[in-house]
Amino acid sequence: MAAPESGDGNNGAARMVTLISSDNTRFEVEAAAASLSQTLQLTILDGGGGGGDGIPLPNVDSATLSKVLEYCIKHAPAAANGGAPNATAVDRAELERFDNEFVNIDQSVLYSLIMAAHNLEIEGLQSLVAKKVADMIKGKSPMEIRRTLGFPDPTPEEQAEMNAHMLEYGWAYE
Amino acid sequence: MEEPPGRRNPAASFTDDIIIEILSRLPVRSVCRFKCVSRSWLNLISDSDPCYRNKLPQTLVSFFYTIHYPVDHHFANITGDGTPSIDPSFPSLSVLGSSSSIGLLDSCDGLLLCYCFMPGPPDSDWFRPLHFAVCNPATENWVVFPDVMLSDGEAAEVVRLCFDRTVSRHFHVIQYVIDQNEDCLTRVLIYSSKTGSWTSVESGWHDDAFYFNPGRSVFLNGFLHEIAYSKVLTVDMEKNSYTTRG
């Protein structure tokens, strides 16, 4: 899980890469932070993303990308320590506090975030947001979930199919 | 330029991977209920391919046991992670009677088979009617069905539960009926939750008495294999038949 050492260590300025959102906004971040993304890690290892080139991310808009990078920048030091086995309790508590506040956001941002996390394969962010969405829908009725997630109501045929399923298997469930 | 659909309703463009990622963090009871969210969720949850299936909570990974004197049922969560726990007093079964009138008989793929003496006055022989209950402890749902009436001289000592959630949502319960005088198998009783009834399958080999002393069994690919004395008895639940080997 450790971010790759790119040789610059702590001596000089950290290596920077540029990411370009779908709406053409450029974000300059430390390579170590961007490397939390499994998708970007290989490109960065190959030396991509530096200078004027930048790595285009056609599936991620600037609002979402800035949120993603906020997470990566915060989590990069711990990830560089190999998942932070020797992190202090204070560090861990601070990251946990950050995570809790980080997902305390508008639902539409949350949904964009989970898709970006999947696109970019940022494991920690994927599971953080999935957990938040799971907590949001836990205990809700199917109809409430459709409302929460903005799904359209089922067509009569769809409803009939689901009813038939529940009628057959409902004894074991609900 | 047309607005991308993800902008208007990002959740509607969740991939299966994302939905599974979310559902895998919910208790099994919620996941089952969410089959009614949409057709795609229903398909994803009920017929998901094996790589998804293993990610979804299917049942409890747990251990049930009974302590006698006084009779009390216990539940041990053996995963040690965030798996939803259930009430060890087993409230879903307590509606069937006090715990002393309930006993665990068998378990298979997350379901439990119990017996329970129904409340009410005993019959003339001081026996209260015995019922079977199959329970999904993860969802606390259960079905009760009556035992079969046996003839004089018959005994049904072994009861097996057969269930494979990857094949069917229906279960079977098997009872071996033994002639008490001859100690041999006379028929096999098969209960199907699909039909809700018992089927009696006669052995048909009266000349070749099969001394029956079952030990261990395994339910695999729709067949129940039972090691009985020096033979293996195989029950085919779909065909309502059985054969012996060895």
Interface residues (C-beta under 8 A of the other chain):
Chain A: D61 Q107 S108 Y111 S112 I114 M115 H118 Q126 S127 A130 K131 V133 A134 I137 K138 G139 S141 P142 I145 R146 L149 G150 F151 P154 E158 E161 M162 H165 M166 E168 Y169 W171 A172 Y173 E174
Chain B: G6 R7 N9 P10 A11 A12 S13 F14 T15 D17 I18 E21 I22 L23 S24 R25 L26 P27 R29 S30 C32 R33 F34 K35 C36 V37 S38 R39 L42 S46 L111 N136 T139 N141 V143 R169 S193
